[in-house]
């Protein structure tokens, strides 16, 4: 509920503070005093757009702030989804700068107007005699039926099943399209797979072949140089090995005379051993080397095949070719097993369809069971509100399954005797619509946790006994919901747990709208003025006192 409302620098309001009661609050005042201006400011908290024209002082910013108690609204999920800090006491604020920039905050966290609008729908429900278009909306009418018949749990189960049903349907359709495309591509995929399978590629093969090709393409030159090295190291009369051997022996004979000679001998002897080892390795390579033209051709052909496959599939490695082969194998396998998988998906959809039909039928039966009671209750309420000839009929037709069920529901209404009920969007005057909406909200308030309800002169066109019946209905609503009503009727004004008076102060150069909470004595005077004019008589004062205590 709304605990506190602060409005600064908005239209004719310089600064306004109210702390409404948890029950019924009445707001009265002369026409043009600023009651509708207050509603405009409240609209900013609900996400409506604004511009700099709303500024009372053009060089100062406008601030509208509402403090709400939301601990019973079950909104933690909303706050988590929007990444907002949750507190049982929620502060919503709008600021409009002199430059026209608008900012919105929830618990001091900046938010978009869309988020503010979504939250606002949970916090406040503003209704005036001009805001009845919602009644003609079939989704809203279905919400009324569901609230009256308490289908929330069943509807939630249905909607979850409906999501699963649509998911199964989408999966099946997608698979059917994919399977059809795979079937059309099967021959081509099979050809490409067979080509890669026949190639018998293996990881690392390309690198090995490219390395081998370098050797094979330079075979004669390599063999020539190996032979030269072998001759120099070992085979000639003046080979490196023979020369090193003689040098080693020379140093060996003098090593005992000097430590330095001994070091030179050991170093040269180590080098001689290494050269001998190298010489044997070169000899092996030289004697074992074969220049095979056939191997050269085979290597070139194998690499050519790999390069052609890479070019064909627009890749640069054997690894990627092997991945393509695996993917083709999977597609072929999918095609070969398409019928079995298709049957599984069809069975899954059939199961979900059966579940959906069962829940949908239960939902329809539950809704239909409440039609008569809703019609009867609304007709009685409308009669109490001065529409004795009103008639209500809930029209129902079956429709294809959607997120709300199998039901196409419309509420038909007639305000006059002998006139058959018609769809709401095509019948009823503004005043009749207002009373119908009031009756509907009275019914819904007993069934669901509604936010703060604001009625803007919903009592237009009624008076006397009917006004008393309407305000008594408001008092019943106010037992479980905060109600704020802007009224011009003394019967309604007198019943508020708090009574606020809006007035225009013209004492300064610029008019300003103000509001004050009336004391008991002030309420008597204000209600007497509503009964008997600006200079109320003694009888008007007495009537006001009677209304307040009755």
Long-range contacts (C-beta under 8 A, 24 or more apart in sequence): 1-68, 1-69, 1-451, 1-452, 1-481, 1-482, 2-66, 2-67, 2-68, 2-123, 2-124, 2-452, 2-482, 2-484, 3-67, 3-68, 3-69, 3-89, 4-65, 4-66, 4-67, 5-42, 5-64, 5-65, 5-66, 5-67, 6-63, 6-64, 6-65, 6-66, 7-38, 7-41, 7-63, 7-64, 8-62, 8-63, 8-64, 9-55, 9-56, 9-57, 9-60, 9-61, 9-62, 9-63, 10-37, 10-40, 10-41, 10-44, 10-54, 10-55, 10-56, 10-62, 10-64, 11-37, 11-40, 11-41, 11-54, 11-56, 11-513, 12-37, 12-56, 12-504, 12-511, 12-512, 12-513, 13-37, 13-38, 13-41, 13-56, 13-512, 13-513, 13-514, 14-56, 14-57, 14-512, 16-513, 16-514, 16-515, 18-500, 18-515, 18-517, 20-482, 20-484, 20-498, 21-482, 21-496, 21-497, 21-498, 22-482, 22-497, 23-475, 23-478, 23-479, 23-482, 23-483, 23-497, 24-471, 24-474, 24-475, 24-477, 24-478, 24-483, 24-485, 24-495, 24-496, 24-497, 25-482, 25-483, 25-484, 25-485, 25-496, 25-497, 25-498, 25-499, 25-500, 26-485, 26-486, 26-487, 26-492, 26-493, 26-494, 26-495, 26-496, 26-498, 26-499, 26-500, 27-484, 27-485, 27-486, 27-487, 27-499, 27-500, 27-501, 27-502, 27-515, 28-486, 28-487, 28-488, 28-493, 28-499, 28-500, 28-501, 28-502, 28-526, 28-530, 29-501, 29-502, 29-503, 29-515, 30-503, 30-504, 32-504, 33-502, 33-503, 33-504, 33-513, 34-502, 34-503, 34-504, 34-513, 34-514, 34-515, 35-456, 35-486, 35-502, 36-456, 37-513, 38-502, 38-515, 39-126, 39-128, 39-454, 39-456, 39-486, 42-66, 42-124, 42-126, 42-454, 43-126, 44-94, 44-96, 45-92, 45-93, 45-94, 45-116, 45-120, 45-123, 45-124, 46-116, 46-117, 46-120, 46-121, 46-123, 46-124, 46-126, 47-104, 47-113, 47-114, 47-116, 47-117, 47-118, 47-120, 49-102, 49-113, 50-94, 50-96, 50-102, 51-96, 51-100, 52-96, 52-98, 52-99, 52-100, 54-96, 55-96, 55-98, 56-510, 56-512, 58-98, 59-98, 60-98, 61-95, 61-96, 61-97, 61-98, 62-94, 62-95, 62-96, 63-93, 63-94, 63-95, 64-93, 64-94, 65-91, 65-92, 65-93, 65-94, 66-91, 66-92, 66-93, 66-123, 67-91, 68-92, 68-123, 68-452, 70-122, 70-123, 72-449, 73-122, 73-123, 73-449, 73-451, 74-449, 75-119, 75-122, 78-118, 78-119, 78-122, 82-111, 82-115, 82-118, 84-109, 84-111, 85-109, 90-123, 92-116, 92-119, 92-120, 92-123, 121-451, 122-451, 123-451, 123-452, 124-451, 124-452, 124-453, 124-454, 125-441, 125-450, 125-451, 125-452, 125-453, 125-454, 126-454, 126-456, 127-434, 127-437, 127-438, 127-441, 127-453, 127-454, 127-455, 127-456, 127-458, 128-434, 128-455, 128-456, 128-457, 128-458, 129-430, 129-431, 129-433, 129-434, 129-456, 129-457, 129-458, 129-460, 130-430, 131-456, 132-430, 132-433, 132-434, 132-437, 134-437, 135-424, 135-425, 135-433, 135-436, 135-437, 135-440, 136-423, 136-424, 136-425, 138-408, 138-409, 138-410, 139-404, 141-409, 141-410, 141-411, 141-424, 142-404, 142-407, 142-409, 144-374, 144-411, 144-440, 144-443, 144-444, 145-367, 145-370, 145-371, 145-374, 145-394, 145-409, 146-367, 147-443, 147-444, 147-447, 147-448, 148-370, 148-373, 148-374, 148-443, 148-444, 148-447, 149-366, 149-367, 149-369, 149-370, 149-374, 150-447, 151-363, 151-366, 151-367, 154-359, 154-362, 154-363, 154-366, 155-363, 155-404, 155-405, 157-359, 158-356, 158-359, 158-360, 158-363, 158-405, 159-403, 159-404, 161-352, 161-355, 161-356, 161-359, 162-356, 162-401, 162-402, 162-403, 164-352, 164-355, 165-349, 165-352, 165-353, 165-355, 165-356, 165-401, 168-345, 168-348, 168-349, 168-352, 169-349, 169-352, 171-345, 171-348, 172-342, 172-345, 172-346, 172-348, 172-349, 175-341, 175-342, 175-345, 176-342, 179-334, 179-335, 179-338, 179-341, 179-342, 182-331, 182-334, 182-335, 182-338, 183-335, 183-338, 185-331, 186-332, 186-335, 189-328, 189-331, 189-332, 189-335, 190-332, 192-324, 192-328, 193-325, 193-328, 193-329, 193-332, 195-309, 196-309, 196-321, 196-322, 196-324, 196-325, 196-328, 197-325, 199-305, 199-306, 199-309, 199-321, 201-306, 201-309, 201-318, 201-321, 201-322, 201-325, 202-318, 203-318, 203-319, 203-322, 204-318, 205-306, 205-318, 206-303, 206-306, 206-317, 206-318, 209-299, 209-302, 209-303, 209-306, 210-303, 212-299, 213-296, 213-299, 213-300, 213-303, 216-291, 216-292, 216-295, 216-296, 216-299, 217-296, 219-289, 219-291, 219-292, 219-296, 220-291, 222-289, 223-286, 223-289, 223-291, 226-282, 226-285, 226-286, 226-289, 227-286, 229-282, 229-286, 230-279, 230-282, 230-283, 230-286, 233-275, 233-278, 233-279, 233-282, 234-279, 234-282, 234-283, 240-275, 240-279, 241-272, 241-275, 241-276, 241-279, 244-268, 244-271, 244-272, 244-275, 245-272, 247-272, 248-272, 356-401, 360-401, 360-405, 360-406, 361-406, 363-405, 363-406, 363-407, 364-398, 364-405, 364-406, 364-407, 367-396, 367-405, 367-407, 367-409, 368-396, 371-396, 374-443, 377-443, 378-436, 378-439, 378-440, 378-443, 381-439, 381-442, 381-443, 381-473, 382-435, 382-436, 382-439, 384-466, 384-469, 384-473, 385-435, 385-438, 385-439, 385-462, 385-466, 385-469, 385-470, 386-435, 386-462, 386-466, 387-415, 387-432, 387-435, 389-414, 389-415, 389-416, 389-417, 390-414, 390-415, 390-432, 390-436, 391-421, 392-421, 393-421, 430-460, 431-460, 431-461, 431-462, 434-458, 434-460, 434-461, 435-462, 438-470, 438-473, 441-477, 442-473, 442-476, 442-477, 445-477, 445-480, 445-481, 446-476, 446-480, 450-481, 451-481, 452-481, 452-482, 452-483, 452-484, 453-477, 453-481, 453-482, 453-483, 453-484, 454-483, 454-484, 454-485, 454-486, 455-483, 455-484, 455-485, 455-486, 455-487, 456-486, 457-486, 457-487, 457-488, 458-485, 459-485, 459-487, 459-488, 459-489, 459-492, 460-488, 462-489, 463-489, 463-491, 464-491, 467-491, 467-492, 471-495, 488-530, 489-530, 490-527, 490-530, 490-531, 490-543, 490-544, 490-547, 491-547, 493-523, 493-526, 493-527, 493-530, 494-523, 494-527, 494-544, 494-547, 494-548, 494-550, 495-547, 499-523, 499-526, 501-526, 520-548, 523-548, 524-548
